[in-house]
Amino acid sequence: MMTMHEGRLVAIGEHLAPAAAETHAAAAGLAFFDQIRALVVRTRLPPNTDVYDLFWRYVRDEDHDLSLAIDTAIAHDQLDLAAVAALRRCHCQDDDVGAVEVAALVAAAHDQAEALTQRIEAGRTDLADYGRAIADGGARLAAPLDASGLAVLLEQLGSATRTMQAANTRLHDELAAAATEARELGERLGAAERAAITDQLTGALNRRGTIQTLERAQSAARIADGTLAVAMLDIDYFKNFNDRFGHSLGDEVLRFVARHVADRIAPRGGTVGRMGGEEFIAILPDHDIVAATSVIDHVRAELAGQIIRNAADGSSMGRVSFSAGVATDRVDDSCDTLIDRADKALYCAKRMGRDRVVPDRR
């Protein structure tokens, strides 16, 4: 028997059979739509993109704090367009916040480069002044000088030399400080860039990071005339975990599944991203449809063969499984069309009873 610890959950391998088929899977999307339509009617809000997206997150219970805030606003009849905008700024714009931080650091790097350029220009001016003083002294030495004139000239040359030495020392110190600032800024920028493309809950790539990674993988595959596969994964009946065990343990399930998938595909060059809610994407370079389907199905079977327990008290949370759809990149694919074909295969897996992997056959 194998045990595996991840956060507050414990998974114990039991080599269990796949879950029984569920006949109502196909109705889930329509049920969400019906709930959103009822909310639009109740709140009298226009069914625009922002409103629909907010209600989609709400009915899927993707963010417990957001759900509570919407509940409160509806109860007090305060859910108007201004409230929608405020809720989206607070709960739905994490990626934008990260991008703003990166932009601020890039601006700081630009300012630092400008300041360094000014320091170097000042150093060049000091050097030019010193060069002129030496040239002028050389010209004066070519003419006969008495003792008094020679003393004055030596004093002037000595003063110019001391000024240049001081300027060199100052420039050296400023360049050393600039190098330290640049190193620290580079570290902060790297951390901010990673944060801007990372899902804070699971540690997987967020949507922005996923699209960037997928675009690079598509480009690399086409240059090398290679293969590329993506798999869309959706945790089966995730809402049941939230309803039965609470959102805190529901978040642990998301983290657990993200880590389970990432650990098993990373050795194959794969990357995991979270597309939102309980939906993830696996990017598998150098995999055709057969190889990618086999890899994801092995990951699925290993996860489904474990009992998940609450590490705090040992209570069983049952099994966690996912459904997945796999598609491979075509020459005419964009990120969107490739993801869309994998997504359609995923919904086919759900209609077939979930806890299974279905390849794109088109």
C-alpha positions in Angstrom: 0.0 0.0 0.0 1.4 3.4 -1.0 0.9 6.6 0.9 1.5 10.1 -0.4 1.2 13.4 1.5 0.2 16.6 -0.1 -0.7 19.6 2.1 -3.6 18.6 4.3 -4.5 15.5 2.2 -3.3 11.9 2.3 -3.7 9.6 -0.7 -3.6 5.9 -0.1 -3.4 3.6 -3.2 -6.1 1.0 -3.3 -6.0 -0.1 -6.9 -9.7 0.6 -7.2 -11.8 0.1 -10.3 -12.9 3.2 -12.4 -15.9 5.1 -11.1 -19.4 4.1 -12.2 -20.8 6.1 -15.1 -23.1 9.1 -14.3 -25.9 9.7 -16.7 -26.6 13.4 -15.9 -23.1 14.7 -17.0 -24.3 16.3 -20.2 -26.8 18.5 -18.4 -24.2 20.3 -16.2 -23.5 23.1 -18.7 -27.2 23.8 -19.2 -27.8 23.8 -15.5 -25.1 26.5 -15.1 -26.6 28.5 -17.9 -30.1 28.3 -16.3 -28.7 29.6 -13.0 -26.9 32.5 -14.8 -30.1 33.4 -16.7 -32.1 33.4 -13.4 -29.5 35.7 -11.8 -29.6 38.2 -14.7 -33.4 38.3 -14.4 -33.2 38.7 -10.6 -30.6 41.4 -10.6 -31.8 43.2 -13.7 -28.2 43.4 -14.9 -27.4 43.5 -18.7 -26.1 40.1 -19.9 -22.8 41.6 -21.0 -19.4 39.8 -20.9 -18.4 41.1 -17.5 -21.7 40.2 -15.9 -21.8 36.8 -17.5 -18.2 36.0 -16.5 -18.8 37.0 -12.9 -22.0 34.9 -12.7 -20.2 32.0 -14.3 -17.6 32.1 -11.6 -20.3 32.4 -9.0 -22.5 29.5 -10.1 -19.4 27.3 -10.4 -18.3 28.4 -7.0 -14.7 29.1 -8.2 -13.9 31.6 -5.5 -15.6 31.2 -2.1 -14.9 34.9 -1.1 -16.3 36.1 -4.4 -19.5 33.9 -3.9 -20.0 35.4 -0.4 -19.5 38.9 -1.7 -22.1 38.3 -4.4 -24.5 36.7 -1.9 -24.2 39.8 0.3 -24.7 42.2 -2.6 -27.8 40.4 -3.9 -29.3 40.1 -0.4 -29.0 43.9 0.0 -30.1 44.6 -3.6 -26.8 46.3 -4.3 -25.5 44.3 -7.2 -25.4 46.9 -10.0 -22.8 47.5 -12.7 -20.6 49.5 -10.4 -20.6 46.6 -7.9 -19.8 44.2 -10.7 -16.8 46.2 -11.7 -15.6 46.4 -8.1 -16.0 42.7 -7.6 -14.1 41.9 -10.8 -11.3 44.3 -9.8 -11.1 42.6 -6.4 -11.5 38.9 -7.3 -11.0 38.4 -11.0 -8.0 40.5 -12.0 -5.0 38.7 -10.4 -3.2 38.3 -13.7 -3.6 42.0 -14.4 -2.1 42.9 -11.0 0.9 40.8 -11.8 1.3 42.4 -15.1 1.1 45.9 -13.5 3.9 44.9 -11.1 6.1 43.7 -13.9 5.4 46.9 -15.9 6.4 49.0 -12.9 9.6 47.0 -12.5 10.4 47.4 -16.2 9.9 51.2 -15.8 12.2 51.2 -12.8 14.8 49.3 -14.9 14.5 51.9 -17.6 14.9 54.8 -15.1 18.0 53.0 -13.7 19.5 52.7 -17.2 18.9 56.4 -17.8 20.6 57.3 -14.5 23.5 55.1 -15.3 23.8 56.7 -18.7 23.9 60.1 -17.1 26.7 59.0 -14.7 28.8 57.7 -17.6 28.3 60.9 -19.5 29.4 62.9 -16.4 32.5 60.7 -16.3 33.2 61.4 -19.9 32.9 65.1 -19.3 35.4 64.9 -16.4 37.8 62.9 -18.5 37.5 65.5 -21.4 38.2 68.3 -18.9 41.3 66.5 -17.6 42.5 65.8 -21.2 42.2 69.5 -22.0 44.1 70.4 -18.8 47.0 68.0 -19.7 47.1 69.2 -23.4 47.2 72.8 -22.2 49.9 72.0 -19.7 51.9 70.3 -22.5 51.6 73.3 -24.7 52.8 75.6 -22.0 55.8 73.4 -21.2 56.9 73.8 -24.8 57.6 77.5 -24.1 60.3 78.7 -21.7 59.0 79.1 -18.2 60.5 80.7 -15.1 60.3 79.0 -11.7 57.2 80.9 -10.8 55.3 80.0 -14.0 56.4 76.4 -13.6 55.1 76.3 -10.1 51.7 77.6 -11.2 51.5 75.1 -14.0 52.4 72.2 -11.7 49.7 73.3 -9.2 47.1 73.5 -12.0 48.1 70.0 -13.3 48.0 68.6 -9.8 44.6 70.1 -9.1 43.3 68.7 -12.4 44.7 65.2 -11.5 43.1 65.3 -8.0 39.8 66.3 -9.5 40.0 63.4 -12.0 41.0 60.9 -9.3 38.0 62.0 -7.2 35.7 61.7 -10.3 37.1 58.2 -11.0 36.5 57.2 -7.4 32.9 58.6 -7.5 32.2 56.9 -10.8 33.6 53.6 -9.5 31.4 53.7 -6.4 28.3 54.7 -8.5 28.9 51.9 -11.0 29.3 49.4 -8.1 26.0 50.7 -6.6 24.3 50.5 -10.0 25.4 46.9 -10.5 24.0 46.0 -7.1 20.7 47.8 -7.9 20.5 46.1 -11.3 21.1 42.6 -9.7 18.4 43.3 -7.1 16.0 44.7 -9.7 16.6 41.7 -12.0 15.8 39.3 -9.1 12.6 41.3 -8.3 11.6 41.4 -12.0 12.2 37.6 -12.3 10.0 37.0 -9.3 7.3 39.3 -10.5 7.3 37.8 -14.0 7.0 34.3 -12.4 4.2 35.5 -10.1 2.4 37.1 -13.1 2.1 33.8 -14.9 1.6 31.5 -11.8 -1.8 30.5 -10.3 -1.4 31.5 -6.7 -3.6 28.7 -5.4 -2.1 25.6 -7.1 1.4 26.8 -8.2 0.5 25.7 -11.8 0.7 28.2 -14.7 -2.3 30.6 -14.8 -4.2 31.3 -18.0 -1.7 34.0 -19.2 1.3 31.7 -18.5 -0.4 28.8 -20.2 -1.1 30.7 -23.4 2.5 32.0 -23.5 3.9 28.5 -22.9 1.6 27.0 -25.5 2.5 29.6 -28.1 6.2 28.9 -27.6 5.6 25.2 -27.8 3.7 25.5 -31.0 6.4 27.6 -32.5 9.2 25.2 -31.4 7.2 22.2 -32.7 6.7 23.7 -36.1 10.3 24.9 -36.5 11.5 21.3 -35.6 8.8 19.7 -37.6 7.8 17.9 -34.3 4.7 17.0 -32.5 2.8 18.7 -29.7 -0.2 17.6 -27.7 -2.4 19.3 -25.1 -4.9 17.7 -22.7 -7.8 19.5 -21.1 -8.5 18.0 -17.6 -11.5 18.6 -15.4 -11.9 17.3 -11.9 -15.0 15.1 -11.7 -17.8 16.4 -9.5 -15.5 18.9 -7.8 -18.5 20.9 -6.5 -19.4 17.9 -4.3 -16.0 18.2 -2.5 -16.8 21.9 -1.7 -20.3 21.1 -0.6 -19.3 18.1 1.6 -16.0 19.1 3.0 -15.9 22.9 2.7 -13.9 25.2 0.4 -10.7 25.0 2.3 -10.4 21.3 1.7 -11.7 21.9 -1.8 -8.7 24.1 -2.4 -6.5 21.4 -1.1 -8.0 19.0 -3.6 -7.1 21.5 -6.4 -3.5 21.7 -5.2 -3.3 18.0 -4.8 -4.4 17.2 -8.3 -2.3 20.0 -9.9 0.8 18.6 -8.1 -0.1 15.0 -9.0 -0.3 15.8 -12.7 2.7 18.1 -12.8 5.0 15.6 -11.0 4.1 12.9 -13.6 4.4 14.9 -16.8 7.3 17.1 -15.9 9.9 14.3 -16.5 8.4 14.0 -20.0 8.9 17.8 -20.7 5.3 18.5 -19.9 3.8 21.6 -18.2 0.5 22.1 -16.3 -1.6 25.2 -16.3 -4.9 26.0 -14.5 -7.5 27.4 -16.8 -9.9 28.3 -14.1 -12.0 26.6 -11.4 -11.3 22.9 -11.5 -10.1 22.8 -15.1 -6.4 22.3 -16.0 -4.4 21.9 -19.1 -1.4 19.7 -19.7 1.1 20.7 -22.5 3.1 17.8 -23.8 5.8 18.6 -26.4 7.1 15.7 -28.6 3.9 13.6 -28.0 1.6 12.5 -30.7 -2.1 11.7 -30.0 -1.4 8.0 -29.0 1.5 8.8 -26.7 -0.2 11.8 -25.0 -3.5 9.9 -24.5 -1.5 7.0 -22.9 0.4 9.4 -20.6 -2.7 11.3 -19.4 -4.7 8.1 -19.0 -1.9 6.6 -16.8 -1.9 9.8 -14.7 -5.7 9.5 -14.4 -5.7 5.9 -13.4 -3.0 6.4 -10.7 -5.0 9.3 -9.2 -8.3 7.4 -9.4 -6.7 4.4 -7.7 -6.1 6.3 -4.5 -8.3 7.1 -1.4 -8.0 10.7 -0.4 -8.0 11.3 3.3 -7.9 14.4 5.5 -4.5 14.3 7.1 -5.8 16.1 10.2 -8.2 13.4 11.3 -7.8 10.5 8.8 -11.4 10.8 7.6 -11.9 9.6 4.1 -12.8 12.0 1.3 -13.3 9.2 -1.2 -11.6 9.2 -4.6 -10.6 12.1 -6.8 -10.8 11.5 -10.6 -10.7 13.7 -13.7 -12.0 13.5 -17.2 -9.7 14.6 -20.0 -9.7 15.3 -23.7 -6.5 15.2 -25.8 -5.7 17.0 -29.1 -2.5 17.4 -31.2 -1.3 20.6 -32.8 -1.9 21.1 -36.6 -0.2 23.6 -38.9 -3.2 25.8 -39.1 -4.0 25.7 -35.3 -3.9 28.7 -33.1 -3.8 28.3 -29.3 -7.5 28.8 -29.2 -8.4 26.2 -31.9 -6.0 23.6 -30.3 -7.5 24.1 -26.9 -11.0 24.1 -28.3 -10.5 20.6 -29.9 -9.1 19.3 -26.6 -12.0 20.8 -24.8 -14.6 19.2 -27.1 -12.9 15.8 -26.5 -13.1 16.5 -22.7 -16.8 17.1 -22.9 -17.1 13.9 -24.8 -15.3 12.1 -21.9 -17.8 13.6 -19.5 -20.8 12.5 -21.6 -19.3 9.0 -21.7 -19.4 8.8 -17.9 -16.3 10.7 -16.7 -13.1 9.3 -15.2 -11.7 8.7 -18.6 -9.5 10.2 -21.4 -10.8 10.7 -24.9 -8.6 11.7 -27.9 -9.7 14.2 -30.5 -10.8 12.1 -33.6 -11.4 14.9 -36.0 
